[in-house]
Amino acid sequence: MFKLTVVSGPNRGSTFAIREGETTIGRQAGNVIVLSSAKVSKRHCVLVVNGDEIIVQDQGSSNGTFVNGALAKSRKVKPGDRISVGEFVMEVSAPPAVPSRSAPVALAEFGNVLSFPEPRSRRAVPARPGAAGLAGDPLASVGGAAGVAQVAPRDLKGRALLAFDHYVMPFFFGLNLKNEWHMIAGALLTLAILASVFFSVSPLLETSRTMVVKEVQRRARFMARQLAEGNAPALAARAESRADLGIVEGAEGVRMAAVTDLDGRIIAPASRLNHYLVTGSAAALAKRAARAFRDGKEGGVVLEVSPDTVVAIEPVRAVHPSSGKTGVVGMAVVSVDTSLSTLQAGEAGNVYSQALIFSGIFGLLVALILYRLTLRPFQILNEDMDKVLKGDMAQVTREFKFEELAPLWEIINSALQRVSRTSDQDGLGAVPGESGPGAEDYVGPLRSMADAARAALVVFDENRKIVHLNPLFEEISGIRADAAVGREIADVARDQALGAIVSDLFEKAVTGGEATAENFDFSGIPHRIQLEALGKRGGTARCYALLAAKSG
């Protein structure tokens, strides 16, 4: 079922359903769509719908039927085309999604339906926890609005978002039913900051510790090599009393340093001569190293044997007196404390605390910005709604870019337009919040006065869009009413100077004040044009009237 929406002229925003078959349009009762205007013929035109095809046929109307600004006797139209009937400009829109069989009432049962705009996003919104439709595979099908089935997305991103909405978001929706959203947002932000600090600082600390341990290993190996090279002559000469640890014994961080033979007997330091290295992590590593050296291993060994200890073992090479060959006769063992170079628990906690403080401050700043950024559009909306209901504005503004809220703004605008234009024509009395007469309410009296004064007339709405222009103005300006209604005069004027001078008059016009006037030549004939802003004195203009009369 197609729809016609009035986009310009009286009753702007109203929507009419177009049924299969013929839909008559005219001002006389009995037509499917009744447009009350003297410029609309009793039976003006007919829309013939046959499946996906729509044909508009003029029925011999006095002022003609126009499609996209061009006079049409019979023409095929499609969604998006605009049909002008008298002062009404109506846009054809495509049929909505087919309702499910469970829908109780179809819109086709009504002749005139005010349809609020549909949300731009068609992505399904998950139901509340426990709601019907969540059972089974959520990726198989999605329930849309009014029970309309929608095909689940096939791309990976769409399916991931759908699964997230189905399995994760119901928990938070349930929380939001019991708690204020800013409390939930604050808790989530706090968790995000803690997780961010942990997952960002921990790898840095671990990397830093790894680098420190590697540096300690290089240092321990260097000292072990010094011991091995320095004591090799003494072990070769079997002068064990000359074995010495030198500066290694008192070096910072060295827990233990010794020179031993391959059986673990200590040769140096002299204070432990002939003792055996049998206990501790260094002794265990020394036994494994001795076996490796006997099996022909050439290089030394360095290993982190505990979270705070690094042990380096280098072979002491000398010539065996019995065989005359060079071989390993001993080992230089050095154990170094790594805790002096790496961060302790308290120091790491201090790093975490500093990162948490700075992250918290930054997170609070971001949260405050997002909080105010979210609330500001609603504050503006509240103020604008109050102004619209008072008649100071035509519709709520959409200054902020907030795509997700665009459908809400459109619905509110449609509702406000409906409220502001409701009258007691149905015997129900005025609606609370009546915003006063609109531009279409002024057209009749202004047209009568202009006809009586034989003056050219143009009526603009509060947005400076043309609502009506009489035949005399069409004659002197060359602007056709059917092409001008709903547009600014600067867009349709053949003479750019006319658009510029009218724009200047708009800027000078004051509601309730004196009319602004200028001289202008139409086709070489001098005219006096004046613009009057109509509405409550000091308030927003409800419409503008432009009169043009010959000078002299």
Disulfide bonds with the S-S distance in Angstrom:
none
